[in-house]
Structures are given as structure tokens and as C-alpha cells.
Amino acid sequence: ERIIPKPVSITATGDSFILKAGTDIYIMGESDELKQIGQYLADRLKPSTGFGIDVKSTSEAPRSGNIYLTMSGADAKPGDEGYELTVTKNIVKLAANSPAGLFRGIQTIRQILPANIELATKQDGPWKIATGTIIDYPDYSYRGAMLDVARHFFGVDDVKRFIDFLACYKLNVLHLHLS
């Protein structure tokens, strides 16, 4: 209900995973791109939670209480930008066929956490994620927005903020109107 755009499939199981101190992000393998994606999520969660969330490589599923990003075991149907997010009381598992799919899944994790997760200062929890499974992939390969910087001046910070919003809502094309 709070996820934009609406996922292809949502199955709720009526419980919660609680993000707490000691929660880390585990990535399958040693890929630099996966580490960057894991670090992106950690950087979004640290300011508001105040937790020291680390990104760690693993060759198997991590123990309870952690977030797990993997590109193995994902269904082929979601394609390159799709993902499957499985949340249980014990673990958050995000599986995709490509780094782009993992990045899209991270945007969903951000959306299903309480809204104050996006704030830059430490907030009070609890940091609950509803349990269940979300499968999502885009209906259209071209999903974009235009920013008219020819007629209206936008500072660098404004453009970066606009790009962050595009990423948050899983858009994949930025059209800058320059003339």
C-alpha cells in the first residue's frame, strides 16, 4: 500500500522483522558493485537509526537479525530490474538477477520502513519491516522524467535531490531539457 510504484505481487504474513543495533548487511560474494549497493543501503539507514551497520561479504546465508543481498537463487521472470524481497521475523533477504534489481529492491526496503528512516538525525525506533514476500519488476523498460533546466535555474543540490527521487521511485531515465 505504501510502495510506489505498486509491486507485481505482495504476500503479507502478519509479523515484523525489527532492525536493531547489531544488524548488518551481508552480500553474497566479493563484487565491488554489490559492496557499493550494500553501502548505499547502510548509508541510508545509519543516520536515523544511529546503528553502526556494516557491509560484510559471505558465501552463505547470514545468521538471524541481518539483511542479505544476493544475486543467486532469484527467479528469472523479474528480469534485470526485478527483485524478490522476502522478510521473515529473522532475516530480510533481497534476491535479484542483477545489481540494478538489487538497487530497486533497496528502494522498496526504504519505503516499507517507517517514514522517519529518511531523516538525517537519530530518531527513536522501533524500526519494523512487515514480514512477507514482494516480487516486483517494471512493466515498461523506459520510465523517466524531464527536468527543464533551460527555462528555470536549478542548483546542483536541487538536481541531485531530483535524481534521488527518481531512484527512489524506480525511474530509470532522466531527460534534461538544456535548450
N, C-alpha and C positions, 0 to 999 in steps of 0.2 A: 504493500500500500504506500510506503514512503520511498520506494525505489523508482528513480527516473533514469532512463525510460523503463516502462514496465517489463520485467523479465518474461521470458518464454514460459517458464514453469517455476512455481513456488509450492513447496510442500512443507508445511509447518508441523512441528512435533510437540509444541506446547511447553518447552522448557527454556533454559538460558545457559549460555556459556558466559562466565564472568572473567573479564580481563582484569588481572591483578598484578601486583608487584611480583616479579619473578617470571612473568610471561615473556617469552622470546619469540622471534620469528625464525623458523627453520626453512632453509631452501634445500631442495634436492640437487646435489651436485656442487660443482665449483664454478659455474658460469658467472662471469663478471656482470652480464646483463641481469641475471637473476638477483645477484647481490645488490645491484642498483635499485631494482624494483622492491626488494625487501627493505632496503634502507629508506626508500621513499615512504613506505608504509610506517616504518619505525619513526621517521621524522615527523609524520603527521600525528602519531599517537603520543609521543613523548611530552610535548608542551602542556597539554591539557590534563593528562593523567599524572604526570610527574614521575612515571616509572622509567627505569633505565632499561629500555627494551633493546636487546642486541639482535643482530642478524647472524645466524650460525649455519654452516653447511652440515648436511647429514646425508647418509646413504640409506637411511630407513626412517619410517615414521617416528616423530619425536614422542616423548612421554606426555602425559596429560597436562593440560593447562597452557598449551602453546598454540601458535599459529603456524601452519605448514603450507608452504607454496611448492607446487610440483608441476612438472610438465610430463609426468608419466602417469599412466592409468586414466587419462582423460578420454572421454568418448570422442570419436572422430566427427560426429554430427555438428557440434558447435563451430567447427572450422577454426581459422586462425585467431579471430577476435572473440570467440566464445569461451565460456568457462563453466565449471561446475563448482559451486560453493556448498560444502557440507559442514554444518555446525552441529556439534553434539555438546553435551554438558562438559566433555573432557577436552575437546580439540576443535579448532577451526581449520578445515582443510580446503584449500583452493587449488583446483587442478585445471590446467588448460593445455592446449596444444602448442602454444607459442607465448613468448613474453608479452605480446600485445594482449592476449587473452587474460594473462595474469594481471596486467595493469588494469584492464576493465573490471576484473573481479575485485581488485583492491578498492576501486571507486564504490562498488556495491557495499563492501565491508564498511567503508566510511559512512555511507548513507544509512546503514541499519544500526550503527552505534547511536547513542544519544547525541542530540544536536550539539551539545557543548563540547564534544570531542574536537570540533573545529576551532575552538578558541585558543589563543596564544598564551594564556596564563593557566596556572594549575587550578583545576576545578575539582569539586567533590564528586565521587562516583555514586553509586556503583556503575561500572561500565559493562552493561549487559548486552549480549547479542542473542536474539531469539534463535532457538535451535530449529533445524530443518534443512532442506536442500533447495538451492536455487540453481537452475540451469538457464543460461542466457546466451544468446548470440544475436547479432544485428540482422534485421530484416533487409536493410539496404546497405550496400557497400560504401556509398557516398553519403556521409552525414556531416553537414557543415554549417558554418555561419559566416556572415560577412561583417567586417568591421570597416567602416568608411572613415579612414584617416585622412582622406583628401579634403573633405569639407569640414571636418571637425577635428581639432587637435586633441590627441590623447598622449599623455606622458608614458614613458616606458613602463612605469609601475602599473598604470591602468591597462596597458596592452598585456602585460604578464598576468594580471589578475583575470582578464578576459580569457586568456589561453587556459588558465587553471580551471575556470568554469566550464570551458569546452571539454577538457579532460574529465572533469567530474561527471558530466552528463553523457560521456562516451561518444562525443562527436569526434570525427577524425580528419576534418578539413577546415582550415582557416583561410578565408578569402579576404585579402587586404585590398581595399579599393584605394589605389595610390594616385590616380589622376582623374 
